[in-house]
Amino acid sequence: MTLASALRERLARGGAVHGSWLSLGSIPAAEIMAGAGYDFLGIDMEHAPIGVETAAGLIRVVEQAGCSPLVRMPSHDPALAKTLLDAGAHGLIFPDVRSAEMARQAVRSTRYPPAGTRGVGLHRAQGYGPGFREYFESANDGVLVVAQIESAEAIADIAGITEVDGIDAVMIGPYDLSADLGVPGDFSAAPFTDAVRTVITQAASAGVAAGFHLVEPDLDALEACILAGYRFIVFSVDMRILDVGARQGARALGARE
């Protein structure tokens, strides 16, 4: 749990961690991204057609490259949380956390008893057996938990969510949040910017990292995220990085004709 613990410790000290996102389910793409220098990569099981076995393979490749593999859950299923953590995930990102109670249950699903409800078993995270004791004794302090803020309901209870012990970061899901606020995809609209400001302010007050998923690989927007005070930043996603790079090359070649 050394890599995962390092992320939690950096955030707890007021530092920042930076990562990117995997949605293609491609092992070679994950290997390339993991070697790029990010602190973590998020494996998307919510919006991408990535199943448990594929996620397990991505977790292994990312970790072996010295990068922390996190998984964005498709739901708040504690059985799935257990499986992904046993496969070696360093942390979980829970979608659409709407209340402090949902945040508490999310944390509990990642913690062994008596702190939580995670089942105790053996798989890759425990070294297939020999590493059980070491993992068991460190897991509760090492597993990173991120709550995604994606609704007006979550904004209304953001103080409660950020005060839940074990929540390391609250991450804006920009498309879902803007849609719930009635301004889908308009990240400059007042309802969205006001909500985002509320999250950043409350997270800072509670000592929790505010996070943002910057979907487009826009370096100016990335700089704006850093200046805004986000400390858990996800820069783009494999499919957008591939698409943007491919189109830029095609346009440049077309201009030469």
LINKANOR-V539304 format. One record per helix or strand of 3 or more residues. SS is the DSSP state (H for helix, E for strand). FROM is the first residue (numbers start at 0). TO is the last residue. If there is no record, write none. Layout:
((SS | FROM | TO) (SS | FROM | TO))
//
This chain:
((H | 1 | 11) (E | 16 | 21) (H | 26 | 33) (E | 39 | 43) (H | 51 | 63) (E | 67 | 71) (H | 77 | 85) (E | 90 | 93) (H | 99 | 107) (H | 123 | 128) (H | 131 | 141) (E | 143 | 148) (H | 151 | 155) (H | 157 | 161) (E | 168 | 171) (H | 173 | 179) (H | 189 | 205) (E | 208 | 213) (H | 218 | 227) (E | 231 | 234) (H | 237 | 254))
//
